[in-house]
Amino acid sequence: MVPEKKLWERVLYAVCYEFIALVLCAPALAWAMDKPLAQMGALTLAISLIAMAWNMVYNAGFERLERRYGWQRTPPMRMAHAFGFEGGLVLLVVPFVAWWLHISLWEALVLDIGLLLFFLPYTYVYNLAYDRIRARWIAARRRGACPE
């Protein structure tokens, strides 16, 4: 039986996820957009903070609706949840990116699609690695090799 994640572990998971993404994305965006690394690093950090805030707000609202209407987490409902989250994030991030980089909304949308194409495999690989590392850590802890 795998133990439930505690708050500190959820925070560690999110901070590591965002930090690695920042380290990977900022230089790539600086190169692709021919912009200074500091500017693209700040933009990447801002997008990360927007995404984390939106995640908390969106999930709280979605879960409230889930309880109110008795929705079940079926595959179609999970798809609706994911599309709603990503759609809302696009509405928040695209105008911000256009303003930050002084580009059109269309160019910002194309950039956002590029980021999405990065984040889909990145999220998969990150979660796979995290789950494997966590399983090893839990196994070591059960053997008494790691402190809790």
N, C-alpha and C positions, 0 to 999 in steps of 0.2 A: 504494500500500500504506500503510495507516494504522499508525503505530508503536504498539507495545504500551504500555500505561500503566505508568509507574513508580510506586514506592511513594509518593513525594511527591505525585504527581498523584491517586492514590487517596485519600490523606489530604485533600488540598485539595477534591476532589469531595465527600467525606463531610461535611467541616466546613462547606462552603458550603451543602450541601443542608440540614443540620440548622439552621444559623444562619438561613437564610431561612424555614424552617418555624417556628422559634421566634418570629421577628419577626411572622409572619403569624398564628400560632395563639394566642399568649399574649393579645394584645388581644381577639381574637374570643372566646376562652374566658372571659376576664374579663367581657366584656359579656354573653355568653350565660348564664353561671352567676352573674352579679351578685356576683363575688368581686374582691378587690384584684388589680391587675395584677401586683404582686410575687409574690403567692401562685400565680397561674396561670403566671407566667413560670418560677418555680421548679419547678412541676409539669411544665410542658412540657419543661424542661431534663432533669428526672429521667426522664421517659418516653423522651426522646431517648437518654439514656445507657443506659437499660435495653434499648432497641431495638438500639443498636449492640453492646452486650455479648452480647445474645441472638443477634444476627446472626453474630457470630464463633463462639460456642459451637455454635449450630445447624448452621452451614455446615461447621464442622470435623467434627462428628459425622455429618452427612449424607454428606459426601465420604468419610469412613472407611467407611461402609456401602456407598457406591457402589463403592469399590475392592474391598471384601471380597466383595461379591456380583456384581460385574461389571455393575452397572446402567448402562444407556445413558441419555443425556439426551434422551429422547423427549418429545414434548408431554405425554403423560399423566404421565411422571415429573416434568417441570417443574411441572405442576399439583399433584402430590402434594407436591413440595418447597414450593411457595408456600403451600398450605393448611396444611402442617405448621408452617411458620414463623409464619404469622399466628395459627394456633390456639395455639401455644405462647406467642406474644406476648400474646394475650388473657388466657391463664391467669396470666401474670406481671403484666400492667398493670392489669387490672380490680380485683383486690383492693387493689392499691396506691392506685389512684385513689379507690376507695371509702373507704379509710382516710384518705387525705390530705384529702379534701373532706368527710368525715363524711356520706357518702351511702350508699344501699343498693347492693348488688352489681348489682341490676337497673339502677339509675340510672347506675352506672359503666359497665355494658355498653352502654347506650344512648349514653352519651357516647363510648365507644370506637368504636361503629359510626359516629357522626358524624365522628370523626377519620378513620376509614377512608375515608369518603365524600369527605373533603377530600384525603387523601393519594393516592388513586388518580389523579385528574386532575393533582394537583400533581406527582407523580412523573413522569407522562408529559410534562408541559410542561417540567419541570426538565431531564429527560434530553434532550429535543428541543433545548432552548436550549443545554445543555452541549455536545452533539454538534456543533451548528452553530458555536459559539464555538471549540471545539477544532479543528474542520476549518479554520477561518479562521486560527487560530494556527499550525497545522501548515503550511498553505500559505505563510503569511508567513515562517515559519522556513526553509522550503525556498528561498524567494526571497532569504533572507539579511536580511530586514527585522526579525527578532526574534532575540534571543539565546536560546541553548538553556539 
